[in-house]
Amino acid sequence: MARRGGRKAPPSPLAQRDGVDPVRLRLPGGGGEPPTVAAYLLERYAGAVGAERVGAMLAEGRFVTADGGPVTAGTAYEAGAYVWFHRDAAPETAVPFEVRVVYRDERIVVADKPHFLATTPRGRHVTDTALARLRRDCGLPELSPAHRLDRLTAGLVLFVVRPGDRGAYQTLFRDRRVRKEYEAVAAYDPRVELPRTVRSRIVKERGRIAAWEEPGPPNAESRVELLERRGARGRYRLLPATGRTHQLRLHMSALGLPLLYDPVYPRVLPEPDSEGGREDFTRPLQLLARALEFTDPVTGRALRFDSARELAAWREAL
């Protein structure tokens, strides 16, 4: 766990709920602290969920301290102390596709994630994520991802079973010692010379959906190969040497070959859940994390895993 000011956070007194960890909140210091924890919680979360809802959660004993006792109206504020609680679960549209376990041992789980399913809880996708499903279905409450795969992308994700092993596997991805192979379906254009290696500088700002390219030293590199053609469509192998957000999607779009059913590149489309809309599960982004290949940092074994999924747009092109 993270350390702040040399103080290690105690273990959570709350169990997971449906595979989702409780929120851990550290009470800040620095002067001007309120007299009670309840006053701080009301001030912090009133704008997000409303003072009435925060008050109801306090009355229900939903906020707890390190000893598991509920935060009451009289709980004194102590800078650096911790509070835990479970957020209210907002309604989510369930993703109607399964997560397949490709491999499992005492250290790792390799899962084949479907399109539309988030890897970890984020934003409006909390209870129906690959991590929450695997924790519940595999009985592994401490499971955590070694890396992340975009919600709209299908394919292989590596999870770590034990917290003590997490750093070793995350380091593989940080140090680019994992060979990642993707497959995509996009338009075929004979004017685009392939294979080629695309290098550019990609920038992504928090709060903005799309990334973009700008002049400057390259920070993203992708190799693009045409595997085969069926009429107006091509099936491509994409080999990223770096891991910038939306890198493959942006590089393909920049080549004039945007991926089929991409809602962001080359043009950002309205989000499906806005204004009462619903996700169209019949048009998944045609991008698949096909293979992961690496040397296991614990056993030294050379490992390769392949997705058994097929991109629907390629099958439709027959």
Steps between C-alpha positions, in 0.01 A plus 500: 500500500604858443678685776442864582711676751653166599169360623378176349127459453348228721308213339144572399239411764244460220484195273460528126150532364431311175873491430542877549730644768369764739616859458789592731517865603789658690401807702726789392689734729654838445284715723140608500369150565137460605426379854341170390537242225130535419542872432789426264305232310202730459723775365694271266217300347198732522565635151536153348210309656321759712515576870179307561650180354824539697295552816301185428820299450631628832175405671521150348856450628639478146823688584736311733832566668805274520354296785185432300283726712258738329571868460248684719409865537749524785801319346788743543704599195859373501723602211661195339234257620314280254132450422348230279164470329327339204358735240139465397492279193347694212297299246725344236416339170635147532740393224341182354827322422714273717857537621692185410788376713779394265753403768516487877761398755590606854650831379314622191171487314488574128152602393347549155290814547201578276435832332318765708614361838729727704812338644467671840237718672507845349246774438153359446631142466553363851327175588502347151872491419745225414673537836179483704370202304825305535531574872149364553508208256852379585478568873809724487426818700858630473519466122634809324589592140863516387397739222183644349309439180257762369134427567412491130790267412463124536773250577763393747561657840749376760387502865713429808365277777716606796584862593861404566548393138331805346812713464694235309232465232421871477871563446490280190256740338674812629832383356340388171600138547160372389441441130145608425332409174170651391264427215273755335253535215492820298450610143745377238682772307763394244655848518615435859835324478533221754668369704628814664598633840313808614666738747344816637454713808164427667344724763201405718349736756290388794134575439530496119382188321732513199878513490679686222836521326721807516849595379788396719712199595303176441368326811290236321600228255285240323571251224209448262474192277227395258416133562236454232230674300133423443344743258504849645622382841842407630612300802806651663763394753600785731815478711538786749849570627360755747177522694349848458126534554307427176832465316396235249165661428659839443783365284259307279277803464800715410581253219149550363395156629281567807387184672147387425242622751746729679290763683795736555731498197491677266191669651367491855143373504250566784541261790235227487390541861444875472147634482347160562682327214613139518817324393475325165651161576463398134775740386812432710823682425692273266812472712619186679797443731590174327815387682717559807855362510751539785744325728340433838698710754448240774556167323710611202267313262434640153123543470268584214123532513259546210143623490240270350274790405421602145426849375141502375559742213751262344259210517232719344732582211481141368 
